[in-house]
Amino acid sequence: MKRSRQEIIAKVLDICTSGAIKTKIVYQANLNFRTVNTYIDLLNKKGLIEVYQGPTTVYETTEKGLDLMESIKQVNSELSEFR
């Protein structure tokens, strides 16, 4: 079954909760590098993740991102009763 955009966003936000590099996001969210770049750019522009540059680039979910992630999970949980 194809995942919704909201499910992918919630998954990426969850992975980045304690900080993650791009490779970790790609493998744990089951995305490819081209697709993950689109989501990272979107989430960064919306202030849902922070990007920390160093020897490696680390992505971390912001407080706003945590709130959105929880909201998406709650809605998906409520809607799962109808599947």
Backbone as ProteinMPNN parsed JSONL, in Angstrom:
{"seq_chain_A": "MKRSRQEIIAKVLDICTSGAIKTKIVYQANLNFRTVNTYIDLLNKKGLIEVYQGPTTVYETTEKGLDLMESIKQVNSELSEFR", "coords_chain_A": {"N_chain_A": [[0.834, -1.172, 0.0], [0.526, 2.208, -0.817], [2.164, 4.868, 0.83], [0.959, 7.79, 2.501], [1.67, 11.282, 2.038], [1.659, 12.602, 4.469], [2.147, 10.515, 6.265], [4.762, 9.831, 5.587], [6.082, 12.222, 6.219], [5.611, 12.305, 9.001], [7.076, 10.045, 9.733], [9.726, 10.768, 8.991], [10.078, 12.972, 10.686], [9.92, 11.636, 13.128], [12.19, 9.968, 13.0], [14.173, 11.894, 13.051], [14.055, 12.886, 15.6], [15.969, 12.511, 17.671], [18.117, 13.45, 16.347], [19.601, 12.912, 13.201], [21.459, 11.599, 10.439], [21.432, 11.996, 6.854], [21.581, 9.5, 5.526], [20.63, 7.678, 7.452], [17.986, 8.54, 7.653], [17.074, 7.979, 5.052], [17.253, 5.125, 4.933], [15.724, 4.231, 7.2], [13.245, 5.413, 6.766], [12.58, 4.309, 4.429], [13.076, 5.505, 1.869], [14.372, 7.058, -1.16], [17.444, 8.788, -2.036], [16.923, 11.05, -3.627], [14.213, 11.564, -3.179], [14.184, 11.962, -0.392], [15.562, 14.35, -0.128], [13.709, 16.243, -1.035], [11.737, 16.118, 0.981], [13.276, 16.841, 3.25], [14.023, 19.468, 2.568], [11.477, 20.698, 2.484], [10.546, 20.32, 5.159], [12.507, 21.705, 6.554], [12.193, 24.351, 5.577], [9.674, 24.902, 6.597], [10.205, 25.03, 9.253], [10.212, 22.744, 10.792], [12.217, 20.944, 11.124], [15.638, 21.224, 12.196], [18.747, 22.058, 10.737], [21.965, 21.036, 11.217], [25.158, 21.913, 10.53], [28.302, 20.411, 10.197], [31.108, 18.254, 10.606], [29.585, 16.182, 9.625], [26.294, 16.482, 8.288], [23.557, 17.034, 10.33], [20.198, 16.344, 11.059], [17.538, 17.543, 12.954], [14.517, 17.234, 14.724], [12.328, 19.913, 15.424], [10.592, 21.649, 18.123], [8.131, 22.472, 17.116], [7.952, 20.653, 15.02], [7.757, 18.25, 16.457], [5.247, 18.576, 17.634], [3.611, 18.582, 15.333], [4.145, 16.0, 14.355], [3.049, 14.366, 16.373], [0.368, 15.122, 16.131], [-0.246, 14.206, 13.53], [0.126, 11.446, 13.904], [-1.905, 10.954, 15.748], [-4.234, 11.585, 14.262], [-4.003, 9.692, 12.171], [-4.233, 7.373, 13.696], [-6.855, 7.584, 14.663], [-8.241, 7.475, 12.22], [-7.632, 4.964, 11.35], [-9.471, 3.181, 12.217], [-11.406, 3.102, 10.303], [-10.494, 1.662, 8.191]], "CA_chain_A": [[0.0, 0.0, 0.0], [1.285, 3.444, -0.922], [2.074, 5.729, 2.006], [0.576, 9.172, 2.247], [2.702, 12.288, 2.299], [1.638, 12.864, 5.906], [2.801, 9.389, 6.937], [6.202, 9.949, 5.345], [6.544, 13.361, 7.013], [5.632, 11.883, 10.405], [8.181, 9.095, 9.892], [10.976, 11.522, 8.943], [10.151, 13.738, 11.934], [10.2, 10.677, 14.201], [13.587, 9.546, 12.863], [15.047, 13.029, 13.383], [13.804, 13.334, 16.974], [17.227, 12.578, 18.429], [19.158, 13.803, 15.397], [19.877, 11.845, 12.238], [22.093, 11.975, 9.179], [20.568, 11.702, 5.706], [21.57, 8.056, 5.244], [19.735, 7.049, 8.421], [16.612, 8.89, 7.263], [16.77, 7.225, 3.824], [17.041, 3.706, 5.208], [14.652, 3.974, 8.155], [11.96, 5.851, 6.206], [12.425, 3.578, 3.182], [13.026, 6.476, 0.782], [15.639, 7.181, -1.871], [18.101, 10.064, -1.729], [16.255, 12.143, -4.338], [12.952, 11.831, -2.484], [14.438, 12.472, 0.952], [15.955, 15.756, -0.248], [12.474, 17.021, -1.146], [11.122, 16.186, 2.311], [14.15, 17.611, 4.133], [13.881, 20.883, 2.2], [10.146, 21.136, 2.914], [10.489, 20.362, 6.617], [13.399, 22.774, 6.998], [11.558, 25.632, 5.249], [8.515, 25.075, 7.477], [10.667, 25.126, 10.635], [9.883, 21.504, 11.486], [13.506, 20.35, 11.468], [16.816, 22.09, 12.179], [19.877, 21.454, 10.045], [23.219, 21.38, 11.871], [26.313, 21.629, 9.672], [29.542, 20.082, 10.892], [31.772, 17.233, 9.777], [28.442, 15.577, 8.94], [25.08, 17.264, 8.467], [22.6, 16.35, 11.204], [18.849, 16.895, 11.016], [16.87, 17.312, 14.233], [13.137, 17.715, 14.788], [12.091, 21.037, 16.332], [9.392, 21.534, 18.959], [7.005, 22.575, 16.176], [7.914, 19.375, 14.314], [7.256, 17.23, 17.381], [3.798, 18.794, 17.751], [2.988, 18.115, 14.091], [4.283, 14.546, 14.306], [2.055, 13.798, 17.273], [-0.955, 15.368, 15.545], [-0.409, 13.286, 12.401], [-0.043, 10.095, 14.454], [-3.227, 10.874, 16.365], [-5.232, 11.545, 13.193], [-3.891, 8.383, 11.515], [-4.761, 6.387, 14.621], [-8.325, 7.722, 14.647], [-8.756, 7.077, 10.922], [-7.36, 3.547, 11.1], [-10.685, 2.421, 12.534], [-12.256, 3.049, 9.126], [-9.838, 0.882, 7.131]], "C_chain_A": [[0.885, 1.244, 0.0], [1.078, 4.302, 0.32], [1.659, 7.136, 1.6], [1.747, 10.087, 2.559], [2.805, 12.57, 3.797], [2.341, 11.75, 6.679], [4.318, 9.454, 6.773], [6.778, 11.091, 6.176], [6.635, 12.982, 8.485], [6.798, 10.935, 10.672], [9.526, 9.824, 9.911], [11.151, 12.336, 10.228], [10.497, 12.834, 13.112], [11.666, 10.248, 14.178], [14.531, 10.649, 13.34], [14.897, 13.52, 14.814], [15.095, 13.474, 17.783], [18.407, 12.911, 17.528], [19.478, 12.633, 14.483], [20.601, 12.41, 11.026], [21.185, 11.493, 8.044], [20.471, 10.206, 5.418], [20.621, 7.322, 6.182], [18.275, 7.314, 8.053], [16.192, 8.065, 6.046], [16.425, 5.77, 4.148], [15.864, 3.449, 6.146], [13.281, 4.389, 7.618], [11.658, 5.145, 4.888], [12.179, 4.533, 2.004], [14.32, 6.388, -0.016], [16.203, 8.578, -1.633], [17.435, 11.241, -2.434], [14.975, 12.54, -3.603], [13.203, 12.455, -1.115], [14.855, 13.941, 0.909], [14.734, 16.669, -0.318], [11.825, 17.197, 0.218], [11.969, 17.013, 3.285], [14.024, 19.105, 3.847], [12.548, 21.444, 2.691], [10.089, 21.312, 4.43], [11.376, 21.47, 7.187], [12.766, 24.152, 6.755], [10.383, 25.938, 6.172], [8.909, 25.159, 8.948], [10.371, 23.889, 11.456], [11.131, 20.69, 11.839], [14.569, 21.439, 11.422], [17.927, 21.329, 11.478], [21.154, 21.96, 10.715], [24.381, 20.937, 10.986], [27.539, 21.387, 10.54], [30.31, 19.133, 10.006], [30.734, 16.418, 9.001], [27.227, 16.464, 9.211], [24.076, 16.446, 9.26], [21.277, 17.099, 11.152], [18.152, 16.543, 12.323], [15.496, 17.968, 14.233], [13.011, 18.839, 15.809], [10.851, 20.765, 17.18], [8.128, 21.582, 18.093], [6.837, 21.266, 15.406], [7.378, 18.25, 15.181], [5.74, 17.342, 17.541], [3.071, 18.272, 16.517], [3.015, 16.594, 14.0], [3.226, 13.866, 15.178], [0.641, 13.973, 16.725], [-1.238, 14.407, 14.398], [-0.646, 11.87, 12.903], [-1.433, 9.92, 15.064], [-4.322, 10.771, 15.303], [-5.198, 10.187, 12.499], [-4.451, 7.275, 12.394], [-6.29, 6.401, 14.625], [-8.902, 7.192, 13.34], [-8.539, 5.597, 10.634], [-8.571, 2.671, 11.426], [-11.574, 2.229, 11.313], [-11.662, 2.215, 8.013], [-10.266, -0.548, 7.175]], "O_chain_A": [[1.872, 1.316, 0.732], [-0.044, 4.446, 0.804], [1.968, 7.604, 0.505], [2.688, 9.708, 3.257], [3.9, 12.753, 4.328], [3.055, 12.02, 7.645], [5.064, 9.167, 7.709], [7.845, 10.947, 6.773], [7.624, 13.298, 9.147], [7.437, 11.015, 11.722], [10.374, 9.532, 10.754], [12.244, 12.384, 10.791], [11.272, 13.216, 13.989], [12.309, 10.174, 15.225], [15.56, 10.373, 13.956], [15.556, 14.485, 15.202], [15.278, 14.459, 18.498], [19.56, 12.684, 17.895], [19.61, 11.497, 14.939], [20.382, 13.557, 10.636], [20.284, 10.682, 8.258], [19.393, 9.704, 5.1], [19.885, 6.436, 5.748], [17.435, 6.418, 8.133], [15.09, 7.518, 6.012], [15.411, 5.252, 3.682], [15.081, 2.53, 5.903], [12.268, 3.787, 7.973], [10.6, 5.359, 4.296], [11.214, 4.387, 1.254], [15.264, 5.718, 0.404], [15.518, 9.446, -1.093], [17.391, 12.336, -1.874], [14.697, 13.726, -3.432], [12.498, 13.385, -0.724], [14.529, 14.698, 1.823], [14.729, 17.747, 0.276], [11.41, 18.301, 0.573], [11.427, 17.801, 4.06], [13.929, 19.913, 4.771], [12.5, 22.54, 3.249], [9.632, 22.344, 4.921], [11.029, 22.095, 8.188], [12.801, 25.015, 7.632], [10.126, 27.099, 6.491], [8.045, 25.341, 9.806], [10.286, 23.963, 12.682], [11.102, 19.852, 12.74], [14.431, 22.437, 10.715], [18.038, 20.11, 11.606], [21.395, 23.166, 10.773], [24.565, 19.748, 10.726], [27.768, 22.104, 11.514], [30.186, 19.189, 8.782], [30.975, 16.015, 7.864], [27.152, 17.119, 10.251], [23.777, 15.304, 8.91], [21.241, 18.329, 11.195], [18.169, 15.39, 12.752], [15.335, 19.109, 13.798], [13.522, 18.734, 16.924], [10.151, 19.773, 16.975], [7.181, 20.827, 18.315], [5.714, 20.822, 15.168], [6.632, 17.394, 14.705], [5.036, 16.333, 17.58], [2.044, 17.603, 16.63], [2.025, 15.972, 13.615], [2.589, 12.902, 14.755], [-0.188, 13.071, 16.843], [-2.334, 13.857, 14.298], [-1.518, 11.167, 12.392], [-2.058, 8.87, 14.916], [-5.236, 9.958, 15.434], [-6.248, 9.589, 12.262], [-5.075, 6.34, 11.894], [-6.93, 5.35, 14.596], [-9.94, 6.53, 13.347], [-9.199, 5.036, 9.76], [-8.667, 1.539, 10.951], [-12.396, 1.313, 11.275], [-12.292, 2.075, 6.964], [-9.817, -1.352, 6.359]]}, "name": "protein", "num_of_chains": 1, "seq": "MKRSRQEIIAKVLDICTSGAIKTKIVYQANLNFRTVNTYIDLLNKKGLIEVYQGPTTVYETTEKGLDLMESIKQVNSELSEFR"}
